[in-house]
């Protein structure tokens, strides 16, 4: 068995190799940006963005996940880069069976196969940080075994380092948005996603928070078959969300309502959100041979907020509805925005009115009329960007990043489903009898029960 020092040397070697590969790709693009600015050349941002996307796409791994996350955070990168990054696929090449056996032995010991009645050789799903294998327990229960790829910690650190370089250059030459807090938040969440023991606690937290919701199912974790790099849960049968986009409006609205509840109930009552409402993280379960509700499958990207942050969401909602400028400013300051002039507040309100618009209209409607799923929020984001170039800069607070991303992702799901709901009444019901003190009390109790 390798010694601790051998393992450390292997990690350093892997990290150095990752730095070299990512750095060569990102650094080449960054050098062209800097050179063009320095010498006054015209920069073909569309071509440059395509080259960067090609470079990142060739690497796979965690930087793919980071790139796709960035593509859904308005103003993190210029529009040309966003257009290219949204084309990236998050699928990484799966580990072969020989590699899987070695990884499973490292996690559960040499006799790991005796702990399952069966274990499928080919993965059921492969993603940026790991892959999922279908297995059967000794009791005959179907299981989902999420196995992390080797040396992901080194890969994540290398990718985040180079992403920081790219962001630093962007800040220097296009300072309308200060991205330092964005990279800090992305780094924190990516490092958390590497810890499957923490993710198991997130699962327990969601089972607790959503235990009374019939439209939402959360898997159970098999603790004895889970480690820091292996997460084993019960298998939840279901079909892809997009398989139901042509169902009746009643079915589509039912699924959209389940999505709304799965996101807003934990946030409004416990100050917790799922920061990655990606279509691949949900499936639809059947009830009496009809679509019944949704399975929540992935719990790596979970954000736990201070209760006062939830209060800021309510304050901004009420401030916009009642044209109460003081309350609007208080909300932004609660979230961590600083040095806000009248002009900057007006610019932030462009985005806020877009996000809150469906929640403030007491009528049945789509989340955004006439907008395609991949374009949700894009026009408003570009409008904010243009305005900030004249009146900025503004620093995006760390705690705001995933809230914003999740709102965009959730809106995209509603558009895919072509749902027509009264979002105002759903929101009012979620926020009924809200108080920061009540959120704090419920959050502390729920986190304690989940071991967080």
Residue pairs with C-beta under 8 A, 6 or more apart in sequence:
2 10
10 151
11 151
11 153
11 154
12 154
14 151
14 154
14 155
15 154
15 157
15 158
18 154
18 155
18 158
18 159
19 158
19 161
19 162
21 59
22 59
22 63
22 158
22 159
22 161
22 162
23 162
23 165
25 52
25 55
25 56
25 58
25 59
26 52
26 55
26 56
26 162
26 163
26 165
26 166
27 162
27 165
28 51
28 55
29 48
29 51
29 52
29 55
29 166
30 165
30 166
30 169
32 43
32 48
33 43
33 48
33 169
33 173
34 169
34 173
35 41
36 42
36 43
37 43
37 173
45 78
45 80
45 81
46 80
48 80
49 78
49 80
49 81
49 83
49 84
49 85
50 84
52 81
52 84
53 67
53 81
53 84
53 85
53 87
53 88
56 63
56 64
56 67
56 85
56 88
57 64
57 88
57 89
59 159
60 92
60 93
60 128
61 92
61 128
61 129
61 149
61 152
61 155
61 159
62 128
62 129
62 152
62 155
62 156
62 159
62 190
63 155
63 159
63 162
63 163
64 88
64 89
64 90
64 92
64 128
65 90
65 127
65 128
65 129
65 190
66 159
66 160
66 163
66 186
66 190
67 85
67 88
68 85
68 86
68 88
68 90
69 186
69 276
69 405
70 76
70 77
70 82
70 85
70 186
71 77
71 82
71 85
71 86
71 88
72 86
72 405
72 408
72 409
73 182
73 401
73 404
73 405
73 408
74 351
74 377
74 378
74 380
74 381
74 384
74 404
74 408
75 176
75 177
75 381
75 384
75 385
75 388
75 396
76 177
76 179
76 182
77 85
77 170
78 170
78 174
78 385
79 378
79 381
79 382
79 385
82 378
86 374
90 127
90 128
90 280
91 126
91 127
92 126
92 127
92 128
92 131
92 149
93 126
94 122
94 123
94 126
94 131
95 103
95 123
95 131
95 147
95 149
97 121
97 122
99 150
100 121
100 123
100 133
100 147
103 147
103 148
103 150
103 229
104 112
104 113
104 119
104 147
104 230
105 112
106 229
107 147
107 227
107 229
107 230
108 115
108 225
108 227
108 230
113 119
115 138
115 224
115 225
116 135
116 136
116 137
116 138
116 143
116 225
117 135
117 136
117 137
117 138
117 140
118 135
118 136
119 133
119 135
119 136
119 145
120 133
120 134
120 135
121 133
122 133
123 131
123 132
123 133
124 132
124 133
124 134
124 144
125 131
125 132
125 280
126 132
127 280
129 148
129 149
129 152
129 193
129 194
129 300
130 146
130 147
130 148
130 149
130 152
130 229
131 146
131 147
131 149
132 144
132 145
132 146
132 147
133 144
133 145
133 147
134 142
134 143
134 144
134 145
134 235
135 142
135 143
135 144
135 145
135 232
136 142
136 143
137 143
137 222
137 225
141 234
141 235
142 234
142 235
143 222
143 225
143 232
143 233
143 234
143 235
144 219
144 232
144 233
144 234
144 235
144 236
144 297
145 225
145 230
145 231
145 232
146 196
146 230
146 231
146 232
146 233
147 229
147 230
148 194
148 196
148 229
148 230
149 155
152 194
153 194
156 190
156 191
156 194
160 183
160 186
160 187
160 190
163 183
163 186
164 183
167 179
167 180
167 182
167 183
170 179
171 178
171 179
171 180
174 389
175 392
175 393
176 385
176 388
176 389
176 392
176 393
176 394
177 385
177 388
177 392
177 393
177 394
177 396
178 393
178 394
178 395
178 396
179 396
180 395
181 336
181 395
181 396
181 397
181 398
181 401
182 396
182 398
182 401
184 398
185 398
185 399
185 401
185 402
186 401
188 398
189 275
189 301
189 303
189 402
192 198
192 300
192 301
192 302
193 199
193 300
193 301
195 228
196 226
196 227
196 228
196 229
196 230
196 231
197 226
197 227
197 228
198 452
199 231
199 299
199 300
199 302
200 221
200 223
200 226
200 231
201 450
201 451
201 452
202 299
202 300
202 302
202 450
202 452
203 218
203 219
203 220
203 221
203 233
203 299
204 221
204 449
204 450
204 451
205 272
205 302
205 446
205 447
205 449
205 450
205 452
206 218
206 266
206 274
206 296
206 299
207 218
207 220
208 446
208 449
208 450
209 265
209 266
209 269
209 270
209 272
209 446
210 216
210 218
210 261
210 262
210 265
210 266
210 296
213 258
213 261
213 262
213 265
214 293
215 254
215 257
215 258
215 261
215 292
215 293
215 294
216 258
216 261
216 262
216 293
216 294
216 296
217 236
217 285
217 293
217 294
217 295
217 296
218 295
218 296
219 233
219 234
219 235
219 236
219 295
219 296
219 297
220 233
220 234
221 231
221 232
221 233
222 232
222 233
222 234
225 232
226 232
236 283
236 285
236 295
236 297
237 283
237 285
237 286
238 283
238 284
238 285
238 286
238 294
238 295
239 283
239 284
239 286
239 291
240 279
240 283
240 284
241 255
241 279
241 282
241 283
241 284
241 294
241 413
241 416
241 417
242 279
242 416
243 284
244 251
244 252
244 255
244 284
244 291
244 417
245 252
245 416
245 417
245 418
247 291
249 418
249 420
251 290
251 291
252 417
252 418
252 419
253 417
253 419
253 420
253 421
254 291
254 293
255 284
255 291
255 293
255 294
255 417
255 419
256 413
256 414
256 417
256 419
256 421
257 421
257 426
258 293
258 294
259 277
259 282
259 294
259 410
259 413
259 414
260 410
260 421
260 423
260 426
260 430
261 426
261 430
262 274
262 294
262 296
263 273
263 274
263 277
263 406
263 410
264 426
264 427
264 430
265 430
266 272
266 273
266 274
267 273
267 305
267 310
267 313
268 310
268 430
268 431
268 434
268 439
269 430
269 438
269 439
269 442
270 439
270 442
270 443
270 446
271 304
271 305
271 306
271 307
271 309
271 310
271 439
271 440
271 443
272 302
272 303
272 304
272 305
272 443
272 446
273 302
273 303
273 305
273 402
273 403
273 406
274 281
274 296
274 299
274 301
274 302
274 406
275 301
275 302
275 303
275 402
275 405
275 406
276 298
276 300
276 301
276 405
276 406
276 409
277 406
277 409
277 410
277 412
277 413
278 409
279 413
279 416
280 298
281 296
281 297
281 298
282 294
282 295
282 296
282 297
282 413
283 294
283 295
283 297
284 291
284 292
284 293
284 294
284 295
285 291
285 292
285 293
285 294
285 295
286 292
287 293
301 402
303 399
303 402
303 403
303 406
304 443
304 447
304 452
305 399
305 403
306 399
307 436
307 437
307 439
307 440
307 443
308 334
308 436
309 334
309 335
309 399
309 403
310 434
310 436
310 439
311 334
311 434
311 436
311 439
312 330
312 331
312 332
312 334
312 335
313 331
313 403
314 431
314 434
315 327
315 328
315 330
315 331
315 334
316 327
316 328
316 331
316 332
316 352
316 356
317 356
317 359
317 360
317 427
317 431
318 324
318 327
319 325
319 326
319 327
319 328
319 330
319 331
320 328
320 349
320 352
320 353
320 356
320 360
321 360
325 345
328 345
328 349
328 352
329 340
329 345
332 340
332 345
332 348
333 340
335 397
335 399
335 400
336 397
336 398
336 399
336 400
337 348
337 394
337 395
337 397
337 400
338 395
340 348
340 394
341 391
343 391
344 388
344 391
344 392
344 394
347 384
347 387
347 388
347 391
347 392
347 394
348 384
348 394
350 380
350 383
350 384
350 387
351 380
351 381
351 384
354 377
354 380
355 377
355 407
358 365
358 367
358 368
358 423
358 424
359 423
359 424
359 427
360 424
361 423
361 424
362 422
362 424
362 425
363 422
363 424
364 420
364 421
364 422
365 420
365 421
365 422
365 423
366 414
366 415
366 418
366 419
366 420
367 376
367 411
367 414
367 415
367 419
367 423
368 376
368 411
368 415
371 415
372 415
373 412
373 413
373 415
373 416
374 412
376 408
376 411
376 412
376 415
377 408
377 411
388 394
396 404
414 421
